[in-house]
């Protein structure tokens, strides 16, 4: 009896380890298991074949953008947490809730401004062909992006990412 139990435990352990290894390989090494990386994993500018001079000009623009995004993102997060704290009160002060909500919306508008300014500044570095290709890539990504909705809210018969398609 003890021998059978020990064999079952070892078998279960081996099966569990193989399952974990399979899950790891599926997530960490998509090409090894026959899946290509989604196109969104490559940054849009990486397919533009920038010259060394363009890359030198591009790097500080990208760094400035990411710094600004992080700063504004931190402010938005701080205000969102403040909003949650306000809403958590047994009797939330709706005036404070609305004011905080407006502050978040203003920060989000600022985030859009940062992105638009960055796209204008970044695309000025490209040749006209690179610029056209860059915006074509952005357009394709936006078009293919999946709306954020839980499965039970998707229209019947529509697969993930097909909610807005006829």
Backbone as ProteinMPNN parsed JSONL, in Angstrom:
{"seq_chain_A": "XXXXXXXXXXXXXXXXXXXXXXXXXXXXXXXXXXXXXXXXXXXXXXXXXXXXXXXXXXXXXXXXXXXXXXXXXXXXXXXXXXXXXXXXXXXXXXXXXXXXXXXXXXXXXXXXXXXXXXXXXXXXXXXXXXXXXXXXXXXXXXXXXXXXXXXXXXXXXXXXXXXXXX", "coords_chain_A": {"N_chain_A": [[0.824, -1.191, 0.0], [1.889, 1.304, 0.898], [3.9, 1.528, -0.999], [2.464, 1.802, -3.413], [1.192, 4.236, -2.949], [3.411, 5.903, -2.742], [4.422, 5.665, -5.367], [2.295, 6.815, -6.786], [2.427, 9.427, -5.773], [4.945, 10.238, -6.743], [4.491, 10.006, -9.506], [2.421, 11.879, -9.788], [3.838, 14.189, -9.055], [5.754, 14.314, -11.134], [4.06, 14.666, -13.371], [2.897, 17.112, -12.689], [5.177, 18.774, -12.674], [5.881, 18.611, -15.383], [3.652, 19.842, -16.486], [3.922, 22.456, -15.443], [6.337, 23.17, -16.683], [5.544, 23.058, -19.371], [3.621, 25.135, -19.393], [5.285, 27.29, -18.777], [7.013, 27.296, -21.022], [5.155, 27.823, -23.013], [4.37, 30.435, -22.387], [6.815, 31.87, -22.083], [8.464, 31.319, -24.247], [7.293, 31.65, -27.042], [7.821, 31.084, -29.789], [9.054, 28.619, -29.719], [7.065, 26.854, -29.258], [5.525, 26.964, -31.456], [4.091, 29.34, -31.828], [3.915, 32.593, -33.098], [5.345, 35.708, -32.059], [3.125, 38.263, -31.033], [2.471, 40.997, -33.214], [2.433, 43.419, -31.913], [4.421, 43.387, -29.996], [6.748, 44.41, -30.95], [8.356, 47.485, -31.169], [6.972, 50.324, -32.838], [8.807, 51.94, -34.332], [10.929, 50.26, -34.78], [10.867, 48.757, -37.098], [11.501, 50.486, -39.098], [14.008, 50.867, -40.087], [16.042, 52.776, -39.187], [18.603, 55.218, -39.65], [21.943, 55.537, -38.287], [22.317, 58.16, -37.431], [19.661, 59.037, -37.234], [18.826, 57.354, -35.159], [20.44, 58.325, -33.083], [19.33, 60.868, -32.793], [16.774, 60.169, -32.15], [16.818, 58.766, -29.722], [17.111, 60.584, -27.367], [14.645, 61.886, -27.588], [12.814, 59.823, -27.225], [13.513, 59.029, -24.613], [12.847, 61.356, -23.138], [10.101, 61.394, -23.583], [9.238, 58.984, -22.321], [9.93, 59.57, -19.691], [8.237, 61.757, -19.153], [5.755, 60.464, -19.512], [5.833, 58.607, -17.419], [5.877, 60.353, -15.23], [3.417, 61.784, -15.475], [1.695, 59.601, -15.457], [2.123, 58.668, -12.861], [0.993, 60.758, -11.391], [-1.676, 60.52, -12.201], [-2.277, 57.994, -11.185], [-1.977, 58.484, -8.428], [-4.107, 60.293, -7.997], [-6.259, 58.653, -8.75], [-6.173, 56.754, -6.719], [-6.771, 58.415, -4.603], [-9.38, 59.066, -5.323], [-10.619, 56.556, -5.039], [-10.334, 56.258, -2.292], [-11.99, 58.365, -1.448], [-14.457, 57.432, -2.398], [-14.738, 55.197, -0.85], [-15.64, 55.956, 1.616], [-18.365, 55.779, 3.966], [-20.437, 57.626, 3.453], [-19.91, 59.165, 0.777], [-18.497, 62.301, -0.19], [-19.901, 63.906, -2.675], [-19.191, 66.207, -4.07], [-16.409, 66.402, -3.657], [-15.695, 64.005, -4.852], [-16.462, 64.451, -7.552], [-14.791, 66.642, -8.133], [-12.259, 65.483, -7.886], [-12.485, 63.574, -9.873], [-12.655, 65.257, -12.123], [-10.103, 66.334, -11.982], [-8.587, 64.063, -12.568], [-9.441, 63.579, -15.193], [-8.408, 65.859, -16.424], [-5.667, 65.407, -16.087], [-5.479, 63.114, -17.671], [-6.081, 64.202, -20.159], [-3.822, 65.753, -20.376], [-1.964, 63.708, -20.588], [-2.618, 62.701, -23.099], [-1.859, 64.929, -24.595], [0.905, 64.838, -24.191], [1.508, 62.462, -25.557], [0.693, 63.103, -28.195], [2.351, 65.326, -28.753], [4.776, 64.0, -28.617], [4.557, 62.15, -30.749], [4.528, 63.918, -32.918], [7.033, 65.185, -32.624], [8.722, 62.956, -32.755], [8.123, 61.831, -35.288], [9.128, 63.777, -36.944], [11.767, 63.189, -37.209], [11.929, 61.14, -38.996], [12.204, 59.973, -42.433], [10.122, 60.839, -45.253], [8.959, 58.481, -46.269], [9.434, 56.7, -44.142], [7.956, 57.968, -42.184], [5.338, 57.757, -43.204], [5.088, 54.957, -43.138], [5.399, 54.51, -40.389], [3.091, 55.77, -39.267], [1.191, 54.223, -40.543], [1.656, 51.746, -39.337], [0.933, 52.383, -36.675], [-1.774, 52.957, -37.077], [-2.727, 50.424, -37.937], [-2.281, 48.941, -35.616], [-3.988, 50.188, -33.796], [-6.408, 49.666, -35.056], [-6.489, 46.872, -34.858], [-6.505, 46.472, -32.166], [-7.834, 45.093, -29.189], [-10.952, 45.664, -27.732], [-11.526, 46.54, -24.337], [-13.234, 44.355, -22.608], [-15.164, 42.147, -20.637], [-15.583, 38.58, -21.213], [-18.331, 37.833, -21.034], [-19.67, 40.062, -21.866], [-19.331, 40.376, -24.526], [-20.631, 40.464, -27.839], [-22.863, 37.879, -28.982], [-21.455, 35.168, -30.716], [-19.211, 36.561, -31.493], [-15.757, 36.647, -31.555], [-12.946, 37.252, -29.392], [-11.831, 40.535, -29.737], [-13.307, 41.069, -31.972], [-15.476, 42.623, -31.508], [-16.242, 45.202, -32.432], [-16.579, 44.858, -35.126], [-18.468, 44.412, -38.157]], "CA_chain_A": [[0.0, 0.0, 0.0], [2.773, 2.457, 0.942], [4.608, 1.569, -2.279], [1.553, 2.357, -4.422], [1.003, 5.638, -2.617], [4.66, 6.578, -3.101], [4.454, 5.73, -6.838], [1.315, 7.817, -7.202], [2.961, 10.741, -5.428], [6.022, 10.534, -7.689], [3.854, 10.213, -10.8], [1.731, 13.162, -9.708], [4.874, 15.221, -9.047], [6.317, 14.399, -12.486], [3.035, 15.257, -14.236], [2.781, 18.516, -12.304], [6.361, 19.473, -13.16], [5.781, 18.711, -16.841], [2.631, 20.859, -16.748], [4.524, 23.765, -15.177], [7.313, 23.412, -17.731], [4.782, 23.364, -20.587], [3.049, 26.475, -19.247], [6.395, 28.234, -18.867], [7.453, 27.372, -22.415], [4.088, 28.458, -23.783], [4.38, 31.875, -22.108], [8.124, 32.512, -22.181], [9.132, 31.058, -25.52], [6.221, 31.344, -27.986], [8.28, 30.503, -31.059], [9.431, 27.221, -29.501], [5.859, 26.016, -29.247], [4.791, 27.171, -32.699], [3.332, 30.597, -31.883], [4.713, 33.782, -33.357], [5.088, 36.822, -31.16], [2.198, 39.219, -31.614], [3.153, 42.108, -33.834], [2.48, 44.526, -30.976], [5.571, 43.313, -29.114], [7.831, 45.155, -31.57], [8.051, 48.914, -31.16], [6.682, 50.744, -34.21], [9.956, 52.502, -35.042], [11.968, 49.254, -35.002], [10.807, 48.246, -38.466], [11.683, 51.588, -40.04], [15.406, 50.875, -40.536], [16.597, 54.096, -38.935], [20.051, 55.371, -39.785], [22.586, 55.785, -36.987], [22.045, 59.542, -37.056], [18.269, 59.083, -36.79], [18.771, 56.712, -33.842], [21.028, 59.27, -32.112], [18.336, 61.929, -32.578], [15.554, 59.558, -31.636], [16.987, 58.295, -28.348], [16.712, 61.565, -26.344], [13.205, 62.157, -27.725], [12.125, 58.694, -26.589], [13.75, 59.097, -23.155], [12.045, 62.461, -22.6], [8.707, 60.95, -23.629], [8.98, 57.99, -21.269], [10.001, 60.267, -18.398], [6.99, 62.515, -19.005], [4.662, 59.492, -19.343], [5.928, 58.061, -16.066], [5.488, 61.407, -14.294], [1.967, 62.014, -15.565], [1.062, 58.36, -15.016], [2.177, 58.638, -11.387], [-0.005, 61.707, -10.898], [-2.999, 59.927, -12.436], [-2.438, 56.908, -10.21], [-2.187, 59.087, -7.105], [-5.464, 60.833, -7.955], [-7.198, 57.53, -8.782], [-6.209, 56.191, -5.363], [-7.503, 59.395, -3.796], [-10.788, 58.889, -5.671], [-11.085, 55.315, -4.404], [-10.469, 56.555, -0.856], [-13.2, 59.172, -1.275], [-15.626, 56.579, -2.63], [-14.802, 54.169, 0.195], [-16.344, 56.477, 2.797], [-19.773, 55.348, 4.022], [-21.238, 58.642, 2.769], [-18.929, 59.941, 0.022], [-18.778, 63.686, -0.524], [-19.973, 63.904, -4.134], [-18.442, 67.362, -4.58], [-15.002, 66.01, -3.687], [-15.571, 62.936, -5.849], [-16.512, 65.08, -8.881], [-13.585, 67.466, -8.304], [-11.145, 64.561, -8.113], [-12.729, 63.01, -11.196], [-12.258, 66.281, -13.098], [-8.643, 66.397, -11.946], [-8.082, 62.884, -13.291], [-9.695, 63.817, -16.615], [-7.442, 66.875, -16.863], [-4.374, 64.718, -16.198], [-5.547, 62.23, -18.836], [-5.933, 65.077, -21.332], [-2.394, 66.081, -20.41], [-1.267, 62.521, -21.088], [-2.828, 62.702, -24.549], [-1.011, 65.99, -25.142], [2.279, 64.325, -24.177], [1.614, 61.478, -26.639], [0.602, 63.802, -29.485], [3.605, 66.084, -28.92], [5.838, 63.023, -28.878], [4.398, 61.629, -32.112], [4.939, 64.981, -33.844], [8.485, 65.347, -32.506], [9.358, 61.717, -33.204], [7.957, 61.634, -36.727], [9.949, 64.763, -37.645], [13.085, 62.576, -37.396], [11.825, 60.146, -40.063], [12.027, 60.386, -43.824], [8.684, 60.832, -45.566], [8.529, 57.081, -46.367], [9.418, 56.142, -42.783], [6.838, 58.607, -41.481], [4.111, 57.123, -43.697], [5.066, 53.585, -42.619], [5.21, 54.606, -38.941], [1.686, 56.031, -38.97], [0.44, 53.05, -41.011], [1.794, 50.743, -38.266], [0.093, 52.827, -35.547], [-3.174, 52.791, -37.478], [-3.021, 48.994, -37.916], [-2.346, 48.487, -34.218], [-5.225, 50.695, -33.198], [-7.505, 48.933, -35.685], [-6.491, 45.489, -34.386], [-6.545, 46.429, -30.704], [-9.039, 44.497, -28.637], [-11.618, 46.474, -26.711], [-11.485, 45.959, -23.007], [-14.547, 43.934, -22.143], [-15.158, 40.76, -20.186], [-16.191, 37.673, -22.194], [-19.797, 37.765, -20.986], [-20.243, 41.274, -22.444], [-19.092, 40.367, -25.965], [-21.814, 40.024, -28.591], [-22.903, 36.448, -29.294], [-20.823, 34.796, -31.967], [-18.03, 37.373, -31.755], [-14.559, 36.227, -30.84], [-12.23, 38.35, -28.757], [-11.279, 41.477, -30.689], [-14.207, 41.266, -33.109], [-16.698, 43.266, -31.012], [-16.647, 46.363, -33.208], [-16.648, 44.537, -36.546], [-19.83, 44.024, -38.583]], "C_chain_A": [[0.869, 1.256, 0.0], [3.52, 2.627, -0.379], [3.748, 2.178, -3.374], [1.334, 3.851, -4.201], [2.241, 6.451, -3.009], [4.753, 6.716, -4.623], [3.476, 6.778, -7.361], [1.813, 9.235, -6.917], [4.063, 11.152, -6.399], [5.441, 10.818, -9.068], [3.15, 11.57, -10.844], [2.736, 14.312, -9.765], [5.472, 15.417, -10.438], [5.32, 15.071, -13.428], [2.888, 16.746, -13.946], [3.973, 19.322, -12.808], [6.334, 19.633, -14.674], [4.754, 19.775, -17.223], [3.19, 22.26, -16.546], [5.534, 24.128, -16.264], [6.605, 23.769, -19.038], [4.188, 24.762, -20.541], [4.13, 27.539, -19.37], [6.831, 28.405, -20.316], [6.42, 28.075, -23.283], [4.124, 29.968, -23.611], [5.719, 32.528, -22.43], [8.785, 32.341, -23.536], [8.111, 30.691, -26.596], [6.696, 30.676, -29.269], [8.652, 29.034, -30.901], [8.219, 26.301, -29.548], [4.956, 26.319, -30.438], [3.922, 28.406, -32.755], [4.291, 31.732, -32.192], [4.377, 34.828, -32.318], [4.049, 37.726, -31.81], [2.962, 40.426, -32.144], [3.302, 43.289, -32.882], [3.68, 44.498, -30.047], [6.768, 44.074, -29.666], [7.429, 46.625, -31.552], [7.9, 49.412, -32.588], [7.907, 51.232, -34.984], [11.007, 51.446, -35.395], [11.959, 48.682, -36.413], [11.097, 49.3, -39.515], [13.103, 51.69, -40.589], [16.023, 52.264, -40.421], [18.106, 54.092, -39.175], [20.633, 55.613, -38.397], [22.313, 57.208, -36.52], [20.611, 59.697, -36.556], [18.14, 58.465, -35.398], [19.341, 57.627, -32.767], [20.038, 60.386, -31.789], [17.088, 61.392, -31.878], [15.657, 59.217, -30.155], [16.616, 59.341, -27.297], [15.219, 61.901, -26.398], [12.416, 61.073, -27.009], [12.291, 58.733, -25.071], [12.906, 60.182, -22.5], [10.576, 62.06, -22.528], [8.394, 59.982, -22.492], [9.053, 58.613, -19.875], [8.711, 61.027, -18.14], [5.808, 61.577, -18.766], [4.662, 58.926, -17.925], [5.461, 59.095, -15.042], [3.98, 61.637, -14.293], [1.207, 60.78, -15.094], [1.045, 58.238, -13.501], [1.147, 59.583, -10.782], [-1.418, 61.134, -11.054], [-3.263, 58.834, -11.403], [-2.723, 57.466, -8.818], [-3.618, 59.617, -6.966], [-6.524, 59.725, -8.008], [-7.308, 56.886, -7.405], [-6.961, 57.128, -4.42], [-9.002, 59.251, -4.052], [-11.366, 57.637, -5.018], [-11.269, 55.539, -2.908], [-11.723, 57.386, -0.59], [-14.457, 58.324, -1.422], [-15.812, 55.534, -1.537], [-15.501, 54.662, 1.461], [-17.792, 56.02, 2.779], [-20.718, 56.328, 3.321], [-20.278, 59.554, 2.014], [-19.418, 61.361, -0.265], [-18.728, 63.798, -2.053], [-19.243, 65.086, -4.759], [-16.955, 67.039, -4.689], [-14.749, 64.929, -4.727], [-15.525, 63.541, -7.248], [-15.255, 65.921, -9.138], [-12.37, 66.587, -8.59], [-11.274, 63.924, -9.489], [-12.303, 64.001, -12.282], [-10.736, 66.429, -13.149], [-8.009, 65.246, -12.712], [-8.272, 63.085, -14.799], [-8.709, 64.835, -17.186], [-6.05, 66.26, -17.025], [-4.359, 63.787, -17.407], [-5.462, 63.028, -20.137], [-4.468, 65.477, -21.494], [-1.572, 64.919, -20.946], [-1.424, 62.436, -22.608], [-1.968, 63.769, -25.215], [0.442, 65.535, -25.229], [2.479, 63.356, -25.343], [1.602, 62.173, -27.996], [1.873, 64.596, -29.751], [4.75, 65.147, -29.264], [5.745, 62.492, -30.314], [4.836, 62.658, -33.156], [6.456, 65.13, -33.83], [9.228, 64.132, -33.061], [9.282, 61.579, -34.721], [8.744, 62.653, -37.543], [11.348, 64.215, -37.932], [13.09, 61.652, -38.614], [11.843, 60.791, -41.447], [10.53, 60.328, -44.122], [8.159, 59.398, -45.69], [8.432, 56.433, -44.99], [8.224, 56.69, -42.01], [5.517, 57.955, -41.896], [3.989, 55.7, -43.145], [4.793, 53.578, -41.118], [3.738, 54.811, -38.598], [0.783, 54.912, -39.483], [0.48, 51.951, -39.943], [0.909, 51.119, -37.077], [-1.383, 52.613, -35.859], [-3.584, 51.317, -37.426], [-3.156, 48.486, -36.486], [-3.613, 48.949, -33.531], [-6.415, 49.915, -33.743], [-7.621, 47.516, -35.136], [-6.611, 45.367, -32.87], [-7.889, 45.895, -30.225], [-9.658, 45.431, -27.609], [-11.549, 45.763, -25.36], [-12.913, 45.643, -22.585], [-14.455, 42.476, -21.704], [-15.899, 39.878, -21.182], [-17.717, 37.697, -22.199], [-20.453, 39.01, -21.579], [-20.004, 41.359, -23.952], [-20.346, 39.883, -26.681], [-21.72, 38.538, -28.925], [-22.267, 36.202, -30.651], [-19.572, 35.585, -32.306], [-16.868, 36.87, -30.915], [-13.906, 37.471, -30.242], [-11.603, 39.227, -29.824], [-12.164, 41.748, -31.879], [-15.465, 42.02, -32.705], [-17.165, 44.395, -31.897], [-16.784, 46.079, -34.688], [-18.044, 44.085, -36.919], [-19.97, 42.529, -38.769]], "O_chain_A": [[0.635, 2.172, -0.788], [3.746, 3.752, -0.825], [4.233, 2.977, -4.176], [1.298, 4.63, -5.153], [2.125, 7.554, -3.542], [5.126, 7.779, -5.118], [3.799, 7.538, -8.274], [1.634, 10.136, -7.737], [4.103, 12.303, -6.833], [5.855, 11.77, -9.73], [3.271, 12.312, -11.818], [2.501, 15.304, -10.455], [5.674, 16.55, -10.875], [5.697, 15.953, -14.2], [2.767, 17.549, -14.87], [3.802, 20.431, -13.314], [6.722, 20.68, -15.193], [4.962, 20.526, -18.176], [2.966, 23.149, -17.368], [5.577, 25.273, -16.713], [7.028, 24.69, -19.736], [4.241, 25.495, -21.528], [3.914, 28.576, -19.997], [7.001, 29.529, -20.788], [6.774, 28.836, -24.184], [3.932, 30.707, -24.577], [5.755, 33.622, -22.992], [9.604, 33.175, -23.923], [8.062, 29.538, -27.024], [6.023, 29.781, -29.78], [8.571, 28.277, -31.868], [8.341, 25.112, -29.842], [3.773, 25.976, -30.436], [3.085, 28.519, -33.65], [5.368, 31.815, -31.602], [3.278, 34.845, -31.764], [4.091, 37.935, -33.023], [3.982, 40.822, -31.579], [4.225, 44.088, -33.042], [3.944, 45.489, -29.366], [7.71, 44.357, -28.927], [6.294, 46.968, -31.881], [8.632, 48.964, -33.471], [8.025, 50.959, -36.178], [11.884, 51.704, -36.22], [12.98, 48.166, -36.867], [10.953, 49.035, -40.708], [13.37, 52.514, -41.464], [16.464, 52.852, -41.409], [18.789, 53.096, -38.935], [19.895, 55.864, -37.444], [22.098, 57.436, -35.33], [20.365, 60.399, -35.576], [17.422, 58.995, -34.549], [18.798, 57.705, -31.666], [19.924, 60.801, -30.636], [16.44, 62.101, -31.108], [14.684, 59.364, -29.414], [15.854, 59.014, -26.387], [14.604, 62.17, -25.366], [11.468, 61.36, -26.277], [11.336, 58.5, -24.329], [12.32, 59.966, -21.44], [9.89, 62.344, -21.546], [7.399, 60.146, -21.786], [8.308, 58.215, -18.978], [8.152, 60.958, -17.046], [4.956, 61.854, -17.921], [3.607, 58.785, -17.308], [4.739, 58.763, -14.101], [3.348, 61.678, -13.237], [0.19, 60.898, -14.411], [0.069, 57.762, -12.922], [0.505, 59.256, -9.784], [-2.248, 61.25, -10.152], [-4.346, 58.764, -10.822], [-3.607, 56.976, -8.115], [-4.262, 59.412, -5.937], [-7.574, 59.848, -7.378], [-8.399, 56.515, -6.972], [-7.7, 56.678, -3.544], [-9.802, 59.308, -3.118], [-12.483, 57.664, -4.502], [-12.243, 55.069, -2.321], [-12.437, 57.14, 0.383], [-15.41, 58.48, -0.658], [-16.921, 55.042, -1.325], [-15.909, 53.852, 2.293], [-18.389, 55.885, 1.711], [-21.681, 55.916, 2.674], [-19.871, 60.594, 2.533], [-20.596, 61.586, -0.544], [-17.651, 63.787, -2.649], [-18.729, 64.973, -5.871], [-16.316, 67.362, -5.691], [-13.719, 64.932, -5.401], [-14.655, 63.193, -8.046], [-14.719, 65.908, -10.246], [-11.549, 66.919, -9.445], [-10.278, 63.754, -10.192], [-11.658, 63.612, -13.255], [-10.156, 66.623, -14.217], [-7.017, 65.429, -13.417], [-7.371, 62.794, -15.586], [-8.233, 64.679, -18.311], [-5.343, 66.558, -17.987], [-3.343, 63.678, -18.093], [-4.844, 62.581, -21.103], [-3.946, 65.531, -22.607], [-0.598, 65.121, -21.671], [-0.464, 62.131, -23.317], [-1.408, 63.535, -26.287], [1.129, 65.809, -26.213], [3.494, 63.416, -26.036], [2.423, 61.856, -28.857], [2.415, 64.547, -30.855], [5.593, 65.464, -30.104], [6.758, 62.401, -31.008], [5.447, 62.301, -34.164], [7.092, 65.194, -34.882], [10.238, 64.272, -33.751], [10.277, 61.246, -35.364], [9.006, 62.418, -38.722], [12.04, 64.728, -38.811], [14.145, 61.407, -39.199], [11.544, 61.974, -41.612], [9.759, 59.814, -43.312], [7.038, 59.117, -45.267], [7.478, 55.711, -44.699], [7.564, 55.959, -41.272], [4.68, 57.64, -41.05], [2.906, 55.287, -42.732], [4.041, 52.736, -40.627], [3.195, 54.114, -37.741], [-0.284, 54.675, -38.915], [-0.532, 51.303, -39.675], [0.212, 50.264, -36.532], [-2.146, 52.147, -35.012], [-4.662, 50.991, -36.929], [-4.046, 47.69, -36.186], [-4.236, 48.2, -32.779], [-7.319, 49.545, -32.995], [-8.729, 47.009, -34.966], [-6.799, 44.267, -32.352], [-8.939, 46.208, -30.787], [-8.968, 45.93, -26.721], [-11.519, 44.535, -25.284], [-13.694, 46.534, -22.253], [-13.756, 41.673, -22.322], [-16.755, 40.367, -21.92], [-18.331, 37.594, -23.261], [-21.667, 39.025, -21.779], [-20.434, 42.321, -24.588], [-21.043, 38.995, -26.189], [-20.628, 38.006, -29.127], [-22.509, 36.935, -31.609], [-18.929, 35.304, -33.318], [-16.995, 36.693, -29.703], [-14.281, 38.599, -30.561], [-10.919, 38.728, -30.717], [-11.82, 42.574, -32.724], [-16.428, 42.059, -33.47], [-18.368, 44.548, -32.105], [-17.085, 46.997, -35.451], [-18.735, 43.454, -36.119], [-21.047, 42.049, -39.123]]}, "name": "protein", "num_of_chains": 1, "seq": "XXXXXXXXXXXXXXXXXXXXXXXXXXXXXXXXXXXXXXXXXXXXXXXXXXXXXXXXXXXXXXXXXXXXXXXXXXXXXXXXXXXXXXXXXXXXXXXXXXXXXXXXXXXXXXXXXXXXXXXXXXXXXXXXXXXXXXXXXXXXXXXXXXXXXXXXXXXXXXXXXXXXXX"}
